Amino acid sequence: MGPDSPVVVWLARLGAVFLVLELYIFGRWVTSDSFQRVMPGTDDGTNMVWIYFWDGLSIVGSIVFVTWIVRKRIRDGELPPVAIVAMAWMLTAWQDPLVNALRPVYSYNSHFPNFGTWAEFIPGWVDNGGVNPQPSSGGSGSTCSSCR
């Protein structure tokens, strides 16, 4: 495990560092006072049907996907490649608010279930990240703040 280690070993070490960073960020967020719902502003509620639709669809879709993965794992004895990609993608979720690090350009609708955001716990984060809720359900109802 010296300097002659293959590149894959160094990439695995880098991945372990990022995993520890992610656990640190989420741990600080969940145990803080910032772990609370960001309430929606005043609106007429006309898009609530779509919010409930996307919420329901993402929850049902997630359950179907996980069930399929588990059944395939039991049947074949190994994880399908799409499961490995999905797990890797989930490990990058902590980076989602980084798009707003320099200038707010993307926000989620706070009508989705949310517990605020973990952005303020990312080392080096300057902005008040608690005002940009991240969806807990994986819903895709987003708004572009520069498009308003």
Secondary structure, 3 states (H helix, E strand, C coil): CCCCCCHHHHHHHHHHHHHHHHHHHHHHHHCCCCCCCCCCCCCCCCCHHHHHHHHHHHHHHHHHHHHHHHHHHHHHCCCCHHHHHHHHHHCCHHHHHHHHCCCCCCEECCCCCECCCCHHHCCCCCCCHHHCCCECCCCCCEECHHHC
